[in-house]
């Protein structure tokens, strides 16, 4: 195979590659797809920006909820309060007669 023949084959393959690249950039897979690659990329970039904005809103809401949950009473505090209230009510019932005599 001569050098000229080989060079012609390389140029033909390069032209075919250029044609395929143009098809991909301008119409998808070359099967009659519509819209160019640039338009689709621009649309996707816009959507990603919108998702980023929404994600920052979610982060703020998560921080707010985390702060609110930090101020909720714990199980231990609730049980302690309940047992203390129960002890006071039991003491009032047990010493009701003595308290009534003390008041009257």
SULWO-V429355 format. One record per residue. N is the residue number from 1. RES is the residue in one letter. PHI is phi in degrees with one decimal (NA if undefined). D_FIRST is the distance of its C-alpha to the first C-alpha in Angstrom with 2 decimals. Layout:
N;RES;PHI;D_FIRST + N;RES;PHI;D_FIRST
//
This chain:
1;X;NA;0.00 + 2;X;-81.7;3.75 + 3;X;-63.9;6.67 + 4;X;-65.4;8.40 + 5;X;-65.7;6.56 + 6;X;-63.5;6.86 + 7;X;-64.7;10.29 + 8;X;-65.3;11.27 + 9;X;-64.0;10.87 + 10;X;-63.0;12.94 + 11;X;-64.9;15.44 + 12;X;-64.9;15.84 + 13;X;-66.6;16.59 + 14;X;-64.6;18.90 + 15;X;-64.0;20.66 + 16;X;-64.6;21.21 + 17;X;-63.9;22.63 + 18;X;-62.5;24.85 + 19;X;-64.1;26.08 + 20;X;-63.5;26.94 + 21;X;-64.4;28.75 + 22;X;-62.6;30.74 + 23;X;-63.4;31.72 + 24;X;-64.9;32.96 + 25;X;-71.1;34.86 + 26;X;-107.9;36.43 + 27;X;-155.3;37.04 + 28;X;82.3;36.64 + 29;X;-94.5;34.17 + 30;X;84.5;33.18 + 31;X;-98.0;35.52 + 32;X;89.7;37.94 + 33;X;-64.9;39.67 + 34;X;-104.8;42.10 + 35;X;81.0;42.71 + 36;X;-88.1;40.45 + 37;X;-63.8;39.68 + 38;X;-61.1;41.80 + 39;X;-64.3;44.84 + 40;X;-67.9;44.60 + 41;X;-65.0;44.22 + 42;X;-62.5;47.19 + 43;X;-63.0;49.27 + 44;X;-64.8;48.47 + 45;X;-63.0;49.37 + 46;X;-63.3;52.67 + 47;X;-66.0;53.42 + 48;X;-66.2;52.70 + 49;X;-62.0;55.06 + 50;X;-64.7;57.70 + 51;X;-63.4;57.31 + 52;X;-62.5;57.69 + 53;X;-64.1;60.91 + 54;X;-65.5;62.26 + 55;X;-65.8;61.42 + 56;X;-66.4;63.43 + 57;X;-65.1;66.33 + 58;X;-65.2;66.08 + 59;X;-62.2;66.23 + 60;X;-65.1;69.42 + 61;X;-63.6;70.97 + 62;X;-65.0;70.12 + 63;X;-64.3;71.76 + 64;X;-63.4;74.82 + 65;X;-64.4;75.15 + 66;X;-61.3;74.74 + 67;X;-66.3;77.54 + 68;X;-65.4;79.79 + 69;X;-65.7;79.28 + 70;X;-63.8;80.15 + 71;X;-95.0;83.61 + 72;X;-74.5;84.41 + 73;X;-67.8;87.06 + 74;X;-83.3;85.88 + 75;X;-61.3;87.04 + 76;X;-60.8;89.32 + 77;X;-64.8;91.03 + 78;X;-65.7;91.60 + 79;X;-66.4;93.02 + 80;X;-61.7;95.24 + 81;X;-63.4;96.60 + 82;X;-65.4;97.22 + 83;X;-67.2;99.02 + 84;X;-64.6;101.10 + 85;X;-62.1;102.15 + 86;X;-63.3;103.00 + 87;X;-66.4;105.07 + 88;X;-65.6;107.00 + 89;X;-63.9;107.77 + 90;X;-62.9;108.88 + 91;X;-65.3;111.13 + 92;X;-63.3;112.67 + 93;X;-69.3;113.44 + 94;X;-67.5;114.80 + 95;X;-104.7;117.02 + 96;X;-60.7;117.95 + 97;X;-64.0;121.62 + 98;X;-65.1;121.96 + 99;X;-67.5;120.21 + 100;X;-66.4;122.44 + 101;X;-69.2;125.53 + 102;X;-68.7;124.33 + 103;X;-74.4;123.77 + 104;X;-90.5;127.06
//
